Amino acid sequence: MKILFVCLGNICRSPVFEAVLRQQLQRSRLDWQVASVGTGGWHAGDGADPRSCASALRRGYSLESHRARQLAATDYRDFDWLLAADRSNLAEIEQRRPAAATAQATLALPFAGITAPQEIPDPYYGKQAGFDQVIDLAEDFARRLITRGKP
């Protein structure tokens, strides 16, 4: 399975979900491809937000090698699933969908069976607790998805 997490700038939510799922997949010895992008390109080439890095590191995940990139047309054929952080990004994914797209798109949390919240809150303009909440949601997401197996 090939999963692409999509948020707005690819510096907070999607890189955390990528890192957490990747580490949990390695522990479970599952060979799935995981990556992340943003619908916006203004952070392209930047590392993850320092607050995301701090929250992740406290929980044993490294975002040090992350470099933000923007959603590309090739992502729609290179991945099976485009998992959006929120409805706004899901709408953007669908608006940009090329005619030959093969990837399916949906909200990330419901994809793993999480019904509340349905969207990953954007911590960018908030306090550190918001970044910690993203880690909590990412760990719950990974645990549920791996337990459930391939959709």
C-alpha positions, -999 to 999 in steps of 0.1 A, spaced: 0 0 0 12 35 -8 -1 63 14 5 101 9 -5 124 38 -16 158 26 -19 190 47 -16 227 39 22 234 41 37 200 48 56 212 79 32 203 108 5 176 104 14 155 74 51 150 82 42 139 117 17 114 104 43 102 79 70 98 105 48 80 131 33 56 105 67 49 90 82 39 124 51 19 134 52 1 100 89 -8 105 81 -22 140 53 -43 125 75 -53 95 50 -41 70 64 -28 37 41 1 28 53 33 12 45 64 32 52 101 23 37 135 28 31 168 9 13 201 12 -13 216 -11 6 249 -7 41 253 -19 54 282 2 73 259 25 88 237 -3 123 226 7 119 237 44 122 213 73 93 205 96 81 232 120 104 232 151 74 227 174 64 196 155 100 184 157 101 189 194 68 171 200 78 142 178 113 139 193 98 137 229 78 107 217 107 90 199 101 102 163 125 122 142 115 147 116 151 159 110 153 146 74 119 159 64 118 185 35 84 199 26 71 195 -9 40 204 -28 14 180 -41 22 171 -77 2 156 -106 24 124 -104 13 118 -68 -22 109 -81 -7 79 -99 23 71 -76 2 65 -45 -29 44 -37 -43 68 -12 -41 106 -7 -51 111 29 -61 147 37 -57 163 71 -89 183 67 -118 190 44 -102 220 29 -72 200 18 -94 172 6 -113 197 -16 -80 210 -30 -69 175 -38 -101 168 -57 -99 201 -75 -64 194 -88 -71 157 -97 -58 149 -131 -80 130 -156 -57 99 -154 -55 98 -116 -57 64 -100 -52 73 -63 -82 75 -40 -86 105 -17 -103 108 16 -99 123 51 -70 107 70 -86 100 104 -118 83 92 -96 62 69 -83 45 100 -116 44 117 -113 75 139 -146 93 139 -140 121 163 -124 143 154 -127 137 117 -101 164 108 -65 168 121 -65 202 139 -39 225 125 -16 235 154 4 262 135 -11 292 151 -17 276 185 3 265 215 26 235 220 -3 214 232 -17 214 197 14 198 183 13 172 210 -23 164 200 -12 158 165 13 132 177 -15 116 198 -37 114 167 -9 101 145 -2 73 170 -38 64 172 -41 65 134 -11 42 129 -22 17 156 -57 14 141 -45 12 105 -19 -14 112 -43 -35 133 -70 -33 106 -45 -40 78 -49 -31 42 -82 -13 34 
